[in-house]
Amino acid sequence: MQDETDNRVNAESAGPTRRTVAKAAAWSVPAILVAAPAPAYAASGPGAPGGVSVASVLGSCNGSGVTGRITVTLPNLPVGSVVQITLAHSGQGGFSAAPDFTPTSQSGNTYLVTGAGATFVGTFTITFSLGTNQQGTVTANVAAVSGVTIEGDTTGFVTKRRDGNSSNYNQCSAG
C-alpha cells in the first residue's frame, strides 16, 4: 500500500496529467469563441465610434446658364462628428462655389461640417467661368474626419460646356 501512495504523490508532483490538460482545453475553447466577435462600432478608424451616415452627393444642371448645383445630404450626422467636403475642378476654365450653409471652417475649396445630431443638407451653387468651346467639371467628395463613418454615394459632379461665341452654356451633365 505504501508503494501505491508514493507513486500517486510522485505522479502529482511530476506535472499535470493528460486529463487535467484536456479539461483546461475544453474550457478555453468556448471562452475564445465567445470573445472573438467584436461589435462593428468597436472598430478603429476615422468614423469610430459615433455612427454611420449614408451620404448622397448629387449634381444638377440648373438650366442652361453658367451655374449648376451640388447637393450633399448626410442623414443622422452624429453630434460633434466632423466631415469634410472637397470641391475639385477639372477641364478648362474655372469656377466659384457658394454654399447655402455655414461651414465650421473653410480652406479654399475644402469645407468642414460639424454634426448636430440631425440630417445635414447643404447645397453649393457652382458658377462656371468658361471661354468659348470650353468644358469644365466640378466634383464634390465627402469624407469622414472624426466621429462618423461615411458610406454610400460620396461623390457628385456637374459639367458645363460653352459652345461657339454664345454666352450660353449649352451642354450640361450631372450626377
C-alpha positions in Angstrom: 0.0 0.0 0.0 2.8 2.3 0.8 4.3 2.0 -2.7 0.9 2.9 -4.3 0.7 6.1 -2.2 4.2 7.0 -3.1 3.5 6.5 -6.8 0.5 8.8 -6.7 2.5 11.6 -4.9 5.3 11.2 -7.3 2.9 11.4 -10.3 1.1 14.5 -9.0 4.4 16.3 -8.4 5.7 15.4 -11.9 3.3 17.8 -13.6 -0.3 17.9 -15.0 -1.9 14.7 -16.3 -3.4 14.4 -19.7 -6.9 14.6 -18.1 -6.0 17.9 -16.5 -4.8 19.3 -19.8 -7.9 18.1 -21.7 -10.2 19.7 -19.1 -8.4 23.0 -19.4 -8.5 22.9 -23.2 -12.3 22.1 -23.2 -12.9 25.2 -21.1 -10.7 27.6 -23.0 -12.2 26.9 -26.5 -15.6 28.3 -25.6 -14.1 31.3 -24.0 -12.1 32.1 -27.1 -15.2 31.7 -29.3 -17.3 34.0 -27.1 -14.6 36.7 -27.0 -13.9 36.6 -30.8 -16.8 38.5 -32.3 -16.3 42.3 -31.8 -19.1 44.7 -32.4 -18.8 46.9 -35.6 -18.7 50.1 -33.5 -15.6 48.9 -31.8 -13.5 49.2 -35.0 -11.0 51.9 -35.1 -10.8 54.5 -37.9 -11.8 58.0 -38.7 -15.5 57.3 -38.1 -15.4 55.2 -34.9 -17.5 55.0 -32.7 -20.1 57.8 -33.5 -22.2 56.1 -36.1 -22.8 55.7 -39.8 -24.2 58.2 -42.3 -25.2 57.1 -45.7 -24.2 60.0 -48.0 -25.9 61.3 -51.1 -23.9 63.7 -53.2 -25.7 64.8 -56.3 -25.1 67.3 -59.0 -27.7 69.1 -61.1 -27.6 71.3 -64.1 -29.7 74.3 -63.0 -30.7 75.3 -66.6 -28.5 76.5 -69.5 -26.8 79.4 -67.6 -23.4 79.5 -66.0 -24.5 77.8 -62.8 -25.0 74.2 -61.6 -25.7 72.8 -58.1 -24.2 70.1 -56.0 -26.3 68.9 -53.0 -24.7 67.0 -50.1 -27.1 65.0 -47.8 -25.8 63.3 -44.7 -28.6 61.6 -42.7 -28.2 61.2 -38.9 -24.9 63.1 -38.7 -23.9 62.5 -35.0 -23.4 65.4 -32.7 -19.8 66.6 -32.7 -18.8 64.4 -35.7 -16.8 66.2 -38.4 -17.0 65.6 -42.2 -15.0 67.2 -45.0 -16.5 68.3 -48.3 -13.9 69.0 -51.0 -14.7 70.6 -54.4 -12.3 70.0 -57.3 -12.2 71.3 -60.8 -11.1 69.5 -64.0 -11.2 70.5 -67.6 -10.9 74.1 -68.7 -11.9 77.5 -67.3 -12.6 77.8 -63.6 -15.4 78.1 -61.1 -16.6 79.6 -57.8 -18.8 78.0 -55.2 -21.4 79.5 -52.9 -22.6 77.2 -50.1 -26.1 77.7 -48.7 -24.8 76.7 -45.3 -22.2 78.0 -42.9 -19.3 75.6 -42.7 -17.5 75.0 -39.4 -14.4 76.1 -41.3 -13.2 76.5 -44.9 -9.8 76.5 -46.5 -10.0 77.2 -50.3 -12.5 74.6 -51.7 -12.4 72.4 -48.6 -15.3 72.8 -46.2 -15.6 71.2 -42.7 -19.1 70.5 -41.3 -19.8 69.5 -37.6 -22.7 67.2 -37.0 -25.7 68.4 -34.9 -27.4 65.1 -34.4 -29.7 65.6 -37.4 -29.7 65.3 -41.1 -27.3 67.7 -42.8 -28.3 69.0 -46.2 -26.1 71.6 -47.9 -26.1 72.9 -51.5 -23.3 74.5 -53.4 -24.2 76.8 -56.3 -21.4 76.4 -58.7 -20.7 79.3 -61.1 -18.5 78.3 -64.1 -16.2 80.7 -66.0 -15.6 79.0 -69.3 -14.2 80.5 -72.5 -15.6 79.7 -76.0 -15.7 76.0 -76.7 -14.5 75.1 -73.2 -15.8 72.5 -70.8 -15.3 72.2 -67.1 -16.3 69.8 -64.3 -16.7 70.4 -60.6 -16.7 67.3 -58.4 -17.6 67.2 -54.7 -16.3 64.5 -52.4 -17.4 63.8 -48.8 -15.1 62.1 -46.3 -15.3 61.4 -42.6 -12.8 63.3 -40.3 -14.0 62.1 -36.9 -17.0 60.6 -35.0 -18.8 59.1 -38.0 -18.3 56.6 -40.8 -19.5 57.8 -44.2 -20.9 55.2 -46.6 -23.0 55.4 -49.8 -22.6 57.8 -52.7 -19.8 60.1 -51.6 -19.0 61.8 -54.9 -21.1 64.0 -57.2 -20.4 66.3 -60.2 -21.7 68.9 -62.6 -20.2 69.5 -66.0 -20.9 72.6 -68.2 -19.8 73.4 -71.8 -19.9 76.7 -73.5 -20.1 76.4 -77.3 -19.3 78.9 -80.1 -19.5 82.6 -79.4 -22.6 82.2 -77.4 -22.7 83.3 -73.7 -25.0 80.3 -73.2 -23.7 77.2 -71.6 -25.4 74.9 -74.0 -24.5 71.5 -72.6 -24.6 70.2 -69.1 -24.4 66.8 -67.4 -24.6 66.0 -63.7 -24.7 63.1 -61.3 
